[in-house]
Amino acid sequence: MFTKNKMESPINPLTQIHVAVNQLYFSETLTLKTILGSCVSVLIFCPGDKLFYSSMSHYLLPEIQKNDLNIENQDKYGDLLLIKQIHGMLERANYKTEFKAMVFGGANIKNQFKSPLIADIGKRNIDVAIDTLKIHKIEIVGRDIGGETGRFVEFNPLQKIASVRRLASNEVFSYR
């Protein structure tokens, strides 16, 4: 469910964490935020009022290639980072809860990539997120994906609300 807002939520900068590309962050109370273009960010959180475990990932590429198996930063690949995120959430919740998710990003930024090796990178990033969450039976309760513009995303783990500001239009949408 989402609502369209014209105002941004007032958030104390001392209680925020910026999740950069190729990163994963777990939080119970800190607001998680990121900026996306063709990258995808997946939020996974515990529903209900008792557990506030949440996480945000931000990845650049959909899946690791066979010739990249020995690289240092494998967190840039959605297929690996999402598994790490899901396992981290399971550990924090003692394997005793089901999770909900939100998916953001995956824009088709015009003229961003000229190489055919990474054509449709935004769509492929989205597909990896949706497929991985489906395999792990994690329900997607909010999404703002695709299109041709970047996004600024903030997630408040206490209220379980994500606010998305589309960079081209400055419109703000909230997802619960």
Buried (B, 14 or more C-beta within 10 A) or exposed (E): EBEEBEEEEEEEEEEBBBBEBBBBBBBEEBBBBBBBBBBBBBBBBBEEEEBBBBBBBBBBBBBBEEEEEEEEEBBBBBBBBBBBBBEBBBEBBEEEBEBBBBBBBBBBBEEEBEEEEBEBBBBBBBBBBBBBBEEBEBEBBBBBBEBEBBBBBBBBBBEBBBBBBBBEEEEBBBBE
